[in-house]
């Protein structure tokens, strides 16, 4: 069974990141490939965070099952870890490109 404290921490981290992730991306062409793929992944991440938030509110109101909330929080934690891993890889690739001689 997932650790409730870890799940709560993951939920808090997700709640802090969701407003920052909703900022509009730079102007891009329709079907721009990687940018649209990344935007789609962020949109799914945000939707999952909102779903988790809704389930947590329902639990507070006594209308949801604790197991469903813990599962949603755990899924959000995995999604957050994935977003952080992708961000780290993008930064690493950028730094590698900047080290290349011209």
LUMKE-357478 format. One record per atom (N, C-alpha, C): residue number from 1; residue in one letter; atom name; z, x, y. Coordinates in nm, 3 decimals, decimal comma, always signed. Example, Ala and Ser with C-alpha at 12.3 -4.5 7.8 and 13.67 -1.06 7.14 Angstrom:
<num = 1	residuo = A	atomo = N	c3 = +0,780	c1 = +1,319	c2 = -0,569>
<num = 1	residuo = A	atomo = CA	c3 = +0,780	c1 = +1,230	c2 = -0,450>
<num = 1	residuo = A	atomo = C	c3 = +0,780	c1 = +1,320	c2 = -0,330>
<num = 2	residuo = S	atomo = N	c3 = +0,708	c1 = +1,285	c2 = -0,225>
<num = 2	residuo = S	atomo = CA	c3 = +0,714	c1 = +1,367	c2 = -0,106>
<num = 2	residuo = S	atomo = C	c3 = +0,787	c1 = +1,290	c2 = +0,003>
***
This chain:
<num = 1	residuo = X	atomo = N	c3 = +0,000	c1 = +0,085	c2 = -0,118>
<num = 1	residuo = X	atomo = CA	c3 = +0,000	c1 = +0,000	c2 = +0,000>
<num = 1	residuo = X	atomo = C	c3 = +0,000	c1 = +0,089	c2 = +0,124>
<num = 2	residuo = X	atomo = N	c3 = -0,079	c1 = +0,053	c2 = +0,227>
<num = 2	residuo = X	atomo = CA	c3 = -0,086	c1 = +0,134	c2 = +0,348>
<num = 2	residuo = X	atomo = C	c3 = +0,048	c1 = +0,143	c2 = +0,419>
<num = 3	residuo = X	atomo = N	c3 = +0,069	c1 = +0,253	c2 = +0,486>
<num = 3	residuo = X	atomo = CA	c3 = +0,190	c1 = +0,275	c2 = +0,563>
<num = 3	residuo = X	atomo = C	c3 = +0,183	c1 = +0,190	c2 = +0,690>
<num = 4	residuo = X	atomo = N	c3 = +0,274	c1 = +0,092	c2 = +0,709>
<num = 4	residuo = X	atomo = CA	c3 = +0,268	c1 = +0,005	c2 = +0,827>
<num = 4	residuo = X	atomo = C	c3 = +0,280	c1 = +0,081	c2 = +0,959>
<num = 5	residuo = X	atomo = N	c3 = +0,359	c1 = +0,187	c2 = +0,963>
<num = 5	residuo = X	atomo = CA	c3 = +0,373	c1 = +0,264	c2 = +1,087>
<num = 5	residuo = X	atomo = C	c3 = +0,242	c1 = +0,333	c2 = +1,122>
<num = 6	residuo = X	atomo = N	c3 = +0,175	c1 = +0,389	c2 = +1,022>
<num = 6	residuo = X	atomo = CA	c3 = +0,046	c1 = +0,455	c2 = +1,046>
<num = 6	residuo = X	atomo = C	c3 = -0,058	c1 = +0,352	c2 = +1,090>
<num = 7	residuo = X	atomo = N	c3 = -0,054	c1 = +0,236	c2 = +1,028>
<num = 7	residuo = X	atomo = CA	c3 = -0,149	c1 = +0,131	c2 = +1,065>
<num = 7	residuo = X	atomo = C	c3 = -0,123	c1 = +0,084	c2 = +1,209>
<num = 8	residuo = X	atomo = N	c3 = +0,002	c1 = +0,072	c2 = +1,247>
<num = 8	residuo = X	atomo = CA	c3 = +0,034	c1 = +0,031	c2 = +1,384>
<num = 8	residuo = X	atomo = C	c3 = -0,010	c1 = +0,137	c2 = +1,484>
<num = 9	residuo = X	atomo = N	c3 = +0,008	c1 = +0,264	c2 = +1,449>
<num = 9	residuo = X	atomo = CA	c3 = -0,037	c1 = +0,372	c2 = +1,537>
<num = 9	residuo = X	atomo = C	c3 = -0,189	c1 = +0,371	c2 = +1,551>
<num = 10	residuo = X	atomo = N	c3 = -0,259	c1 = +0,346	c2 = +1,441>
<num = 10	residuo = X	atomo = CA	c3 = -0,404	c1 = +0,340	c2 = +1,446>
<num = 10	residuo = X	atomo = C	c3 = -0,450	c1 = +0,223	c2 = +1,532>
<num = 11	residuo = X	atomo = N	c3 = -0,381	c1 = +0,111	c2 = +1,521>
<num = 11	residuo = X	atomo = CA	c3 = -0,416	c1 = -0,004	c2 = +1,603>
<num = 11	residuo = X	atomo = C	c3 = -0,395	c1 = +0,026	c2 = +1,751>
<num = 12	residuo = X	atomo = N	c3 = -0,286	c1 = +0,093	c2 = +1,784>
<num = 12	residuo = X	atomo = CA	c3 = -0,259	c1 = +0,127	c2 = +1,923>
<num = 12	residuo = X	atomo = C	c3 = -0,365	c1 = +0,223	c2 = +1,976>
<num = 13	residuo = X	atomo = N	c3 = -0,407	c1 = +0,319	c2 = +1,895>
<num = 13	residuo = X	atomo = CA	c3 = -0,511	c1 = +0,412	c2 = +1,937>
<num = 13	residuo = X	atomo = C	c3 = -0,643	c1 = +0,337	c2 = +1,958>
<num = 14	residuo = X	atomo = N	c3 = -0,673	c1 = +0,244	c2 = +1,871>
<num = 14	residuo = X	atomo = CA	c3 = -0,795	c1 = +0,165	c2 = +1,884>
<num = 14	residuo = X	atomo = C	c3 = -0,792	c1 = +0,081	c2 = +2,010>
<num = 15	residuo = X	atomo = N	c3 = -0,678	c1 = +0,021	c2 = +2,040>
<num = 15	residuo = X	atomo = CA	c3 = -0,666	c1 = -0,063	c2 = +2,159>
<num = 15	residuo = X	atomo = C	c3 = -0,689	c1 = +0,018	c2 = +2,286>
<num = 16	residuo = X	atomo = N	c3 = -0,648	c1 = +0,146	c2 = +2,285>
<num = 16	residuo = X	atomo = CA	c3 = -0,672	c1 = +0,230	c2 = +2,403>
<num = 16	residuo = X	atomo = C	c3 = -0,817	c1 = +0,271	c2 = +2,415>
<num = 17	residuo = X	atomo = N	c3 = -0,888	c1 = +0,283	c2 = +2,302>
<num = 17	residuo = X	atomo = CA	c3 = -1,026	c1 = +0,330	c2 = +2,305>
<num = 17	residuo = X	atomo = C	c3 = -1,128	c1 = +0,221	c2 = +2,332>
<num = 18	residuo = X	atomo = N	c3 = -1,099	c1 = +0,099	c2 = +2,295>
<num = 18	residuo = X	atomo = CA	c3 = -1,198	c1 = -0,008	c2 = +2,307>
<num = 18	residuo = X	atomo = C	c3 = -1,245	c1 = -0,028	c2 = +2,451>
<num = 19	residuo = X	atomo = N	c3 = -1,158	c1 = -0,035	c2 = +2,552>
<num = 19	residuo = X	atomo = CA	c3 = -1,209	c1 = -0,052	c2 = +2,688>
<num = 19	residuo = X	atomo = C	c3 = -1,300	c1 = +0,063	c2 = +2,732>
<num = 20	residuo = X	atomo = N	c3 = -1,269	c1 = +0,186	c2 = +2,692>
<num = 20	residuo = X	atomo = CA	c3 = -1,352	c1 = +0,300	c2 = +2,730>
<num = 20	residuo = X	atomo = C	c3 = -1,487	c1 = +0,295	c2 = +2,660>
<num = 21	residuo = X	atomo = N	c3 = -1,491	c1 = +0,242	c2 = +2,539>
<num = 21	residuo = X	atomo = CA	c3 = -1,615	c1 = +0,239	c2 = +2,463>
<num = 21	residuo = X	atomo = C	c3 = -1,709	c1 = +0,128	c2 = +2,510>
<num = 22	residuo = X	atomo = N	c3 = -1,662	c1 = +0,035	c2 = +2,589>
<num = 22	residuo = X	atomo = CA	c3 = -1,747	c1 = -0,076	c2 = +2,633>
<num = 22	residuo = X	atomo = C	c3 = -1,828	c1 = -0,042	c2 = +2,758>
<num = 23	residuo = X	atomo = N	c3 = -1,814	c1 = +0,079	c2 = +2,812>
<num = 23	residuo = X	atomo = CA	c3 = -1,890	c1 = +0,118	c2 = +2,929>
<num = 23	residuo = X	atomo = C	c3 = -2,038	c1 = +0,121	c2 = +2,892>
<num = 24	residuo = X	atomo = N	c3 = -2,127	c1 = +0,075	c2 = +2,981>
<num = 24	residuo = X	atomo = CA	c3 = -2,269	c1 = +0,074	c2 = +2,947>
<num = 24	residuo = X	atomo = C	c3 = -2,323	c1 = +0,215	c2 = +2,931>
<num = 25	residuo = X	atomo = N	c3 = -2,412	c1 = +0,232	c2 = +2,835>
<num = 25	residuo = X	atomo = CA	c3 = -2,473	c1 = +0,362	c2 = +2,811>
<num = 25	residuo = X	atomo = C	c3 = -2,577	c1 = +0,391	c2 = +2,918>
<num = 26	residuo = X	atomo = N	c3 = -2,620	c1 = +0,516	c2 = +2,925>
<num = 26	residuo = X	atomo = CA	c3 = -2,724	c1 = +0,554	c2 = +3,020>
<num = 26	residuo = X	atomo = C	c3 = -2,850	c1 = +0,475	c2 = +2,990>
<num = 27	residuo = X	atomo = N	c3 = -2,933	c1 = +0,458	c2 = +3,090>
<num = 27	residuo = X	atomo = CA	c3 = -3,057	c1 = +0,384	c2 = +3,072>
<num = 27	residuo = X	atomo = C	c3 = -3,138	c1 = +0,447	c2 = +2,961>
<num = 28	residuo = X	atomo = N	c3 = -3,183	c1 = +0,364	c2 = +2,869>
<num = 28	residuo = X	atomo = CA	c3 = -3,258	c1 = +0,416	c2 = +2,756>
<num = 28	residuo = X	atomo = C	c3 = -3,372	c1 = +0,321	c2 = +2,722>
<num = 29	residuo = X	atomo = N	c3 = -3,473	c1 = +0,376	c2 = +2,658>
<num = 29	residuo = X	atomo = CA	c3 = -3,587	c1 = +0,295	c2 = +2,616>
<num = 29	residuo = X	atomo = C	c3 = -3,546	c1 = +0,206	c2 = +2,500>
<num = 30	residuo = X	atomo = N	c3 = -3,617	c1 = +0,095	c2 = +2,487>
<num = 30	residuo = X	atomo = CA	c3 = -3,589	c1 = +0,007	c2 = +2,375>
<num = 30	residuo = X	atomo = C	c3 = -3,632	c1 = +0,076	c2 = +2,246>
<num = 31	residuo = X	atomo = N	c3 = -3,546	c1 = +0,075	c2 = +2,145>
<num = 31	residuo = X	atomo = CA	c3 = -3,576	c1 = +0,143	c2 = +2,020>
<num = 31	residuo = X	atomo = C	c3 = -3,573	c1 = +0,293	c2 = +2,034>
<num = 32	residuo = X	atomo = N	c3 = -3,476	c1 = +0,346	c2 = +2,107>
<num = 32	residuo = X	atomo = CA	c3 = -3,472	c1 = +0,489	c2 = +2,138>
<num = 32	residuo = X	atomo = C	c3 = -3,421	c1 = +0,573	c2 = +2,022>
<num = 33	residuo = X	atomo = N	c3 = -3,411	c1 = +0,520	c2 = +1,903>
<num = 33	residuo = X	atomo = CA	c3 = -3,373	c1 = +0,600	c2 = +1,788>
<num = 33	residuo = X	atomo = C	c3 = -3,224	c1 = +0,624	c2 = +1,779>
<num = 34	residuo = X	atomo = N	c3 = -3,185	c1 = +0,749	c2 = +1,793>
<num = 34	residuo = X	atomo = CA	c3 = -3,046	c1 = +0,788	c2 = +1,774>
<num = 34	residuo = X	atomo = C	c3 = -2,953	c1 = +0,716	c2 = +1,871>
<num = 35	residuo = X	atomo = N	c3 = -2,995	c1 = +0,703	c2 = +1,997>
<num = 35	residuo = X	atomo = CA	c3 = -2,912	c1 = +0,636	c2 = +2,097>
<num = 35	residuo = X	atomo = C	c3 = -2,886	c1 = +0,491	c2 = +2,059>
<num = 36	residuo = X	atomo = N	c3 = -2,988	c1 = +0,421	c2 = +2,013>
<num = 36	residuo = X	atomo = CA	c3 = -2,969	c1 = +0,280	c2 = +1,975>
<num = 36	residuo = X	atomo = C	c3 = -2,886	c1 = +0,270	c2 = +1,847>
<num = 37	residuo = X	atomo = N	c3 = -2,902	c1 = +0,365	c2 = +1,756>
<num = 37	residuo = X	atomo = CA	c3 = -2,820	c1 = +0,367	c2 = +1,635>
<num = 37	residuo = X	atomo = C	c3 = -2,673	c1 = +0,389	c2 = +1,671>
<num = 38	residuo = X	atomo = N	c3 = -2,648	c1 = +0,482	c2 = +1,761>
<num = 38	residuo = X	atomo = CA	c3 = -2,511	c1 = +0,510	c2 = +1,804>
<num = 38	residuo = X	atomo = C	c3 = -2,452	c1 = +0,390	c2 = +1,877>
<num = 39	residuo = X	atomo = N	c3 = -2,531	c1 = +0,326	c2 = +1,962>
<num = 39	residuo = X	atomo = CA	c3 = -2,482	c1 = +0,208	c2 = +2,035>
<num = 39	residuo = X	atomo = C	c3 = -2,449	c1 = +0,095	c2 = +1,938>
<num = 40	residuo = X	atomo = N	c3 = -2,531	c1 = +0,077	c2 = +1,835>
<num = 40	residuo = X	atomo = CA	c3 = -2,503	c1 = -0,026	c2 = +1,735>
<num = 40	residuo = X	atomo = C	c3 = -2,374	c1 = +0,001	c2 = +1,661>
<num = 41	residuo = X	atomo = N	c3 = -2,350	c1 = +0,129	c2 = +1,627>
<num = 41	residuo = X	atomo = CA	c3 = -2,226	c1 = +0,165	c2 = +1,558>
<num = 41	residuo = X	atomo = C	c3 = -2,106	c1 = +0,141	c2 = +1,649>
<num = 42	residuo = X	atomo = N	c3 = -2,117	c1 = +0,174	c2 = +1,777>
<num = 42	residuo = X	atomo = CA	c3 = -2,007	c1 = +0,149	c2 = +1,870>
<num = 42	residuo = X	atomo = C	c3 = -1,982	c1 = -0,001	c2 = +1,888>
<num = 43	residuo = X	atomo = N	c3 = -2,089	c1 = -0,078	c2 = +1,892>
<num = 43	residuo = X	atomo = CA	c3 = -2,073	c1 = -0,224	c2 = +1,904>
<num = 43	residuo = X	atomo = C	c3 = -1,998	c1 = -0,281	c2 = +1,784>
<num = 44	residuo = X	atomo = N	c3 = -2,031	c1 = -0,233	c2 = +1,664>
<num = 44	residuo = X	atomo = CA	c3 = -1,960	c1 = -0,279	c2 = +1,543>
<num = 44	residuo = X	atomo = C	c3 = -1,814	c1 = -0,235	c2 = +1,546>
<num = 45	residuo = X	atomo = N	c3 = -1,790	c1 = -0,114	c2 = +1,594>
<num = 45	residuo = X	atomo = CA	c3 = -1,654	c1 = -0,062	c2 = +1,607>
<num = 45	residuo = X	atomo = C	c3 = -1,573	c1 = -0,149	c2 = +1,702>
<num = 46	residuo = X	atomo = N	c3 = -1,631	c1 = -0,185	c2 = +1,814>
<num = 46	residuo = X	atomo = CA	c3 = -1,563	c1 = -0,269	c2 = +1,913>
<num = 46	residuo = X	atomo = C	c3 = -1,537	c1 = -0,408	c2 = +1,856>
<num = 47	residuo = X	atomo = N	c3 = -1,636	c1 = -0,464	c2 = +1,786>
<num = 47	residuo = X	atomo = CA	c3 = -1,618	c1 = -0,597	c2 = +1,725>
<num = 47	residuo = X	atomo = C	c3 = -1,506	c1 = -0,594	c2 = +1,622>
<num = 48	residuo = X	atomo = N	c3 = -1,499	c1 = -0,487	c2 = +1,545>
<num = 48	residuo = X	atomo = CA	c3 = -1,393	c1 = -0,476	c2 = +1,446>
<num = 48	residuo = X	atomo = C	c3 = -1,257	c1 = -0,467	c2 = +1,514>
<num = 49	residuo = X	atomo = N	c3 = -1,250	c1 = -0,395	c2 = +1,624>
<num = 49	residuo = X	atomo = CA	c3 = -1,125	c1 = -0,385	c2 = +1,700>
<num = 49	residuo = X	atomo = C	c3 = -1,081	c1 = -0,520	c2 = +1,754>
<num = 50	residuo = X	atomo = N	c3 = -1,178	c1 = -0,596	c2 = +1,804>
<num = 50	residuo = X	atomo = CA	c3 = -1,145	c1 = -0,730	c2 = +1,855>
<num = 50	residuo = X	atomo = C	c3 = -1,099	c1 = -0,822	c2 = +1,743>
<num = 51	residuo = X	atomo = N	c3 = -1,160	c1 = -0,809	c2 = +1,626>
<num = 51	residuo = X	atomo = CA	c3 = -1,119	c1 = -0,890	c2 = +1,511>
<num = 51	residuo = X	atomo = C	c3 = -0,976	c1 = -0,855	c2 = +1,470>
<num = 52	residuo = X	atomo = N	c3 = -0,946	c1 = -0,726	c2 = +1,469>
<num = 52	residuo = X	atomo = CA	c3 = -0,810	c1 = -0,682	c2 = +1,437>
<num = 52	residuo = X	atomo = C	c3 = -0,711	c1 = -0,735	c2 = +1,540>
<num = 53	residuo = X	atomo = N	c3 = -0,750	c1 = -0,729	c2 = +1,667>
<num = 53	residuo = X	atomo = CA	c3 = -0,664	c1 = -0,780	c2 = +1,774>
<num = 53	residuo = X	atomo = C	c3 = -0,639	c1 = -0,930	c2 = +1,756>
<num = 54	residuo = X	atomo = N	c3 = -0,743	c1 = -1,003	c2 = +1,721>
<num = 54	residuo = X	atomo = CA	c3 = -0,729	c1 = -1,147	c2 = +1,701>
<num = 54	residuo = X	atomo = C	c3 = -0,636	c1 = -1,177	c2 = +1,583>
<num = 55	residuo = X	atomo = N	c3 = -0,652	c1 = -1,102	c2 = +1,473>
<num = 55	residuo = X	atomo = CA	c3 = -0,566	c1 = -1,125	c2 = +1,357>
<num = 55	residuo = X	atomo = C	c3 = -0,421	c1 = -1,090	c2 = +1,388>
<num = 56	residuo = X	atomo = N	c3 = -0,400	c1 = -0,987	c2 = +1,469>
<num = 56	residuo = X	atomo = CA	c3 = -0,264	c1 = -0,949	c2 = +1,507>
<num = 56	residuo = X	atomo = C	c3 = -0,200	c1 = -1,059	c2 = +1,593>
<num = 57	residuo = X	atomo = N	c3 = -0,278	c1 = -1,115	c2 = +1,684>
<num = 57	residuo = X	atomo = CA	c3 = -0,227	c1 = -1,224	c2 = +1,767>
<num = 57	residuo = X	atomo = C	c3 = -0,195	c1 = -1,347	c2 = +1,681>
<num = 58	residuo = X	atomo = N	c3 = -0,280	c1 = -1,373	c2 = +1,582>
<num = 58	residuo = X	atomo = CA	c3 = -0,255	c1 = -1,486	c2 = +1,492>
<num = 58	residuo = X	atomo = C	c3 = -0,127	c1 = -1,463	c2 = +1,411>
<num = 59	residuo = X	atomo = N	c3 = -0,104	c1 = -1,337	c2 = +1,370>
<num = 59	residuo = X	atomo = CA	c3 = +0,019	c1 = -1,306	c2 = +1,297>
<num = 59	residuo = X	atomo = C	c3 = +0,140	c1 = -1,330	c2 = +1,385>
<num = 60	residuo = X	atomo = N	c3 = +0,132	c1 = -1,291	c2 = +1,511>
<num = 60	residuo = X	atomo = CA	c3 = +0,243	c1 = -1,312	c2 = +1,603>
<num = 60	residuo = X	atomo = C	c3 = +0,272	c1 = -1,460	c2 = +1,622>
<num = 61	residuo = X	atomo = N	c3 = +0,166	c1 = -1,542	c2 = +1,614>
<num = 61	residuo = X	atomo = CA	c3 = +0,182	c1 = -1,685	c2 = +1,629>
<num = 61	residuo = X	atomo = C	c3 = +0,219	c1 = -1,753	c2 = +1,497>
<num = 62	residuo = X	atomo = N	c3 = +0,227	c1 = -1,674	c2 = +1,390>
<num = 62	residuo = X	atomo = CA	c3 = +0,264	c1 = -1,729	c2 = +1,260>
<num = 62	residuo = X	atomo = C	c3 = +0,149	c1 = -1,796	c2 = +1,187>
<num = 63	residuo = X	atomo = N	c3 = +0,024	c1 = -1,765	c2 = +1,226>
<num = 63	residuo = X	atomo = CA	c3 = -0,092	c1 = -1,831	c2 = +1,166>
<num = 63	residuo = X	atomo = C	c3 = -0,175	c1 = -1,740	c2 = +1,077>
<num = 64	residuo = X	atomo = N	c3 = -0,128	c1 = -1,618	c2 = +1,053>
<num = 64	residuo = X	atomo = CA	c3 = -0,205	c1 = -1,524	c2 = +0,971>
<num = 64	residuo = X	atomo = C	c3 = -0,114	c1 = -1,459	c2 = +0,868>
<num = 65	residuo = X	atomo = N	c3 = -0,178	c1 = -1,405	c2 = +0,766>
<num = 65	residuo = X	atomo = CA	c3 = -0,106	c1 = -1,338	c2 = +0,658>
<num = 65	residuo = X	atomo = C	c3 = -0,091	c1 = -1,190	c2 = +0,693>
<num = 66	residuo = X	atomo = N	c3 = +0,024	c1 = -1,134	c2 = +0,667>
<num = 66	residuo = X	atomo = CA	c3 = +0,052	c1 = -0,994	c2 = +0,698>
<num = 66	residuo = X	atomo = C	c3 = -0,044	c1 = -0,900	c2 = +0,625>
<num = 67	residuo = X	atomo = N	c3 = -0,079	c1 = -0,933	c2 = +0,503>
<num = 67	residuo = X	atomo = CA	c3 = -0,169	c1 = -0,849	c2 = +0,425>
<num = 67	residuo = X	atomo = C	c3 = -0,306	c1 = -0,840	c2 = +0,493>
<num = 68	residuo = X	atomo = N	c3 = -0,356	c1 = -0,953	c2 = +0,545>
<num = 68	residuo = X	atomo = CA	c3 = -0,484	c1 = -0,953	c2 = +0,615>
<num = 68	residuo = X	atomo = C	c3 = -0,478	c1 = -0,865	c2 = +0,740>
<num = 69	residuo = X	atomo = N	c3 = -0,368	c1 = -0,871	c2 = +0,811>
<num = 69	residuo = X	atomo = CA	c3 = -0,354	c1 = -0,792	c2 = +0,933>
<num = 69	residuo = X	atomo = C	c3 = -0,347	c1 = -0,643	c2 = +0,900>
<num = 70	residuo = X	atomo = N	c3 = -0,269	c1 = -0,607	c2 = +0,801>
<num = 70	residuo = X	atomo = CA	c3 = -0,257	c1 = -0,466	c2 = +0,762>
<num = 70	residuo = X	atomo = C	c3 = -0,391	c1 = -0,414	c2 = +0,713>
<num = 71	residuo = X	atomo = N	c3 = -0,465	c1 = -0,496	c2 = +0,639>
<num = 71	residuo = X	atomo = CA	c3 = -0,598	c1 = -0,456	c2 = +0,593>
<num = 71	residuo = X	atomo = C	c3 = -0,692	c1 = -0,435	c2 = +0,710>
<num = 72	residuo = X	atomo = N	c3 = -0,691	c1 = -0,526	c2 = +0,807>
<num = 72	residuo = X	atomo = CA	c3 = -0,776	c1 = -0,511	c2 = +0,924>
<num = 72	residuo = X	atomo = C	c3 = -0,740	c1 = -0,388	c2 = +1,004>
<num = 73	residuo = X	atomo = N	c3 = -0,612	c1 = -0,361	c2 = +1,019>
<num = 73	residuo = X	atomo = CA	c3 = -0,568	c1 = -0,242	c2 = +1,093>
<num = 73	residuo = X	atomo = C	c3 = -0,611	c1 = -0,115	c2 = +1,018>
<num = 74	residuo = X	atomo = N	c3 = -0,599	c1 = -0,115	c2 = +0,888>
<num = 74	residuo = X	atomo = CA	c3 = -0,641	c1 = +0,001	c2 = +0,809>
<num = 74	residuo = X	atomo = C	c3 = -0,792	c1 = +0,025	c2 = +0,821>
<num = 75	residuo = X	atomo = N	c3 = -0,869	c1 = -0,083	c2 = +0,819>
<num = 75	residuo = X	atomo = CA	c3 = -1,014	c1 = -0,070	c2 = +0,837>
<num = 75	residuo = X	atomo = C	c3 = -1,047	c1 = -0,017	c2 = +0,976>
<num = 76	residuo = X	atomo = N	c3 = -0,972	c1 = -0,062	c2 = +1,075>
<num = 76	residuo = X	atomo = CA	c3 = -0,992	c1 = -0,010	c2 = +1,211>
<num = 76	residuo = X	atomo = C	c3 = -0,958	c1 = +0,138	c2 = +1,219>
<num = 77	residuo = X	atomo = N	c3 = -0,855	c1 = +0,179	c2 = +1,147>
<num = 77	residuo = X	atomo = CA	c3 = -0,817	c1 = +0,320	c2 = +1,145>
<num = 77	residuo = X	atomo = C	c3 = -0,930	c1 = +0,405	c2 = +1,086>
<num = 78	residuo = X	atomo = N	c3 = -0,989	c1 = +0,359	c2 = +0,979>
<num = 78	residuo = X	atomo = CA	c3 = -1,100	c1 = +0,432	c2 = +0,917>
<num = 78	residuo = X	atomo = C	c3 = -1,219	c1 = +0,437	c2 = +1,014>
<num = 79	residuo = X	atomo = N	c3 = -1,246	c1 = +0,326	c2 = +1,081>
<num = 79	residuo = X	atomo = CA	c3 = -1,356	c1 = +0,323	c2 = +1,178>
<num = 79	residuo = X	atomo = C	c3 = -1,330	c1 = +0,421	c2 = +1,293>
<num = 80	residuo = X	atomo = N	c3 = -1,207	c1 = +0,425	c2 = +1,340>
<num = 80	residuo = X	atomo = CA	c3 = -1,170	c1 = +0,517	c2 = +1,447>
<num = 80	residuo = X	atomo = C	c3 = -1,187	c1 = +0,662	c2 = +1,402>
<num = 81	residuo = X	atomo = N	c3 = -1,144	c1 = +0,693	c2 = +1,281>
<num = 81	residuo = X	atomo = CA	c3 = -1,161	c1 = +0,828	c2 = +1,229>
<num = 81	residuo = X	atomo = C	c3 = -1,308	c1 = +0,866	c2 = +1,219>
<num = 82	residuo = X	atomo = N	c3 = -1,392	c1 = +0,770	c2 = +1,182>
<num = 82	residuo = X	atomo = CA	c3 = -1,536	c1 = +0,794	c2 = +1,175>
<num = 82	residuo = X	atomo = C	c3 = -1,594	c1 = +0,822	c2 = +1,313>
<num = 83	residuo = X	atomo = N	c3 = -1,556	c1 = +0,742	c2 = +1,411>
<num = 83	residuo = X	atomo = CA	c3 = -1,605	c1 = +0,761	c2 = +1,548>
<num = 83	residuo = X	atomo = C	c3 = -1,563	c1 = +0,899	c2 = +1,600>
<num = 84	residuo = X	atomo = N	c3 = -1,439	c1 = +0,938	c2 = +1,574>
<num = 84	residuo = X	atomo = CA	c3 = -1,391	c1 = +1,069	c2 = +1,619>
<num = 84	residuo = X	atomo = C	c3 = -1,467	c1 = +1,181	c2 = +1,549>
<num = 85	residuo = X	atomo = N	c3 = -1,495	c1 = +1,166	c2 = +1,421>
<num = 85	residuo = X	atomo = CA	c3 = -1,569	c1 = +1,268	c2 = +1,347>
<num = 85	residuo = X	atomo = C	c3 = -1,711	c1 = +1,283	c2 = +1,402>
<num = 86	residuo = X	atomo = N	c3 = -1,777	c1 = +1,170	c2 = +1,431>
<num = 86	residuo = X	atomo = CA	c3 = -1,912	c1 = +1,176	c2 = +1,488>
<num = 86	residuo = X	atomo = C	c3 = -1,908	c1 = +1,241	c2 = +1,626>
<num = 87	residuo = X	atomo = N	c3 = -1,809	c1 = +1,204	c2 = +1,707>
<num = 87	residuo = X	atomo = CA	c3 = -1,796	c1 = +1,265	c2 = +1,839>
<num = 87	residuo = X	atomo = C	c3 = -1,779	c1 = +1,415	c2 = +1,828>
<num = 88	residuo = X	atomo = N	c3 = -1,695	c1 = +1,460	c2 = +1,735>
<num = 88	residuo = X	atomo = CA	c3 = -1,673	c1 = +1,603	c2 = +1,717>
<num = 88	residuo = X	atomo = C	c3 = -1,801	c1 = +1,674	c2 = +1,676>
<num = 89	residuo = X	atomo = N	c3 = -1,881	c1 = +1,613	c2 = +1,589>
<num = 89	residuo = X	atomo = CA	c3 = -2,007	c1 = +1,673	c2 = +1,546>
<num = 89	residuo = X	atomo = C	c3 = -2,106	c1 = +1,681	c2 = +1,662>
<num = 90	residuo = X	atomo = N	c3 = -2,111	c1 = +1,577	c2 = +1,744>
<num = 90	residuo = X	atomo = CA	c3 = -2,202	c1 = +1,578	c2 = +1,859>
<num = 90	residuo = X	atomo = C	c3 = -2,163	c1 = +1,688	c2 = +1,957>
<num = 91	residuo = X	atomo = N	c3 = -2,034	c1 = +1,701	c2 = +1,983>
<num = 91	residuo = X	atomo = CA	c3 = -1,987	c1 = +1,807	c2 = +2,074>
<num = 91	residuo = X	atomo = C	c3 = -2,017	c1 = +1,943	c2 = +2,015>
<num = 92	residuo = X	atomo = N	c3 = -1,996	c1 = +1,960	c2 = +1,886>
<num = 92	residuo = X	atomo = CA	c3 = -2,024	c1 = +2,087	c2 = +1,821>
<num = 92	residuo = X	atomo = C	c3 = -2,173	c1 = +2,122	c2 = +1,831>
<num = 93	residuo = X	atomo = N	c3 = -2,259	c1 = +2,024	c2 = +1,809>
<num = 93	residuo = X	atomo = CA	c3 = -2,403	c1 = +2,048	c2 = +1,819>
<num = 93	residuo = X	atomo = C	c3 = -2,442	c1 = +2,084	c2 = +1,962>
<num = 94	residuo = X	atomo = N	c3 = -2,385	c1 = +2,016	c2 = +2,060>
<num = 94	residuo = X	atomo = CA	c3 = -2,412	c1 = +2,046	c2 = +2,200>
<num = 94	residuo = X	atomo = C	c3 = -2,370	c1 = +2,190	c2 = +2,234>
<num = 95	residuo = X	atomo = N	c3 = -2,251	c1 = +2,229	c2 = +2,189>
<num = 95	residuo = X	atomo = CA	c3 = -2,203	c1 = +2,365	c2 = +2,216>
<num = 95	residuo = X	atomo = C	c3 = -2,293	c1 = +2,468	c2 = +2,149>
<num = 96	residuo = X	atomo = N	c3 = -2,340	c1 = +2,438	c2 = +2,030>
<num = 96	residuo = X	atomo = CA	c3 = -2,431	c1 = +2,530	c2 = +1,960>
<num = 96	residuo = X	atomo = C	c3 = -2,562	c1 = +2,544	c2 = +2,038>
<num = 97	residuo = X	atomo = N	c3 = -2,615	c1 = +2,436	c2 = +2,087>
<num = 97	residuo = X	atomo = CA	c3 = -2,739	c1 = +2,440	c2 = +2,166>
<num = 97	residuo = X	atomo = C	c3 = -2,718	c1 = +2,521	c2 = +2,293>
<num = 98	residuo = X	atomo = N	c3 = -2,602	c1 = +2,502	c2 = +2,357>
<num = 98	residuo = X	atomo = CA	c3 = -2,576	c1 = +2,575	c2 = +2,482>
<num = 98	residuo = X	atomo = C	c3 = -2,561	c1 = +2,725	c2 = +2,459>
<num = 99	residuo = X	atomo = N	c3 = -2,525	c1 = +2,767	c2 = +2,339>
<num = 99	residuo = X	atomo = CA	c3 = -2,513	c1 = +2,910	c2 = +2,308>
<num = 99	residuo = X	atomo = C	c3 = -2,646	c1 = +2,976	c2 = +2,275>
<num = 100	residuo = X	atomo = N	c3 = -2,749	c1 = +2,895	c2 = +2,254>
<num = 100	residuo = X	atomo = CA	c3 = -2,880	c1 = +2,952	c2 = +2,218>
<num = 100	residuo = X	atomo = C	c3 = -2,940	c1 = +3,025	c2 = +2,337>
<num = 101	residuo = X	atomo = N	c3 = -2,999	c1 = +3,141	c2 = +2,312>
<num = 101	residuo = X	atomo = CA	c3 = -3,064	c1 = +3,212	c2 = +2,421>
<num = 101	residuo = X	atomo = C	c3 = -3,194	c1 = +3,142	c2 = +2,461>
<num = 102	residuo = X	atomo = N	c3 = -3,227	c1 = +3,155	c2 = +2,588>
<num = 102	residuo = X	atomo = CA	c3 = -3,350	c1 = +3,091	c2 = +2,638>
<num = 102	residuo = X	atomo = C	c3 = -3,464	c1 = +3,187	c2 = +2,629>
***
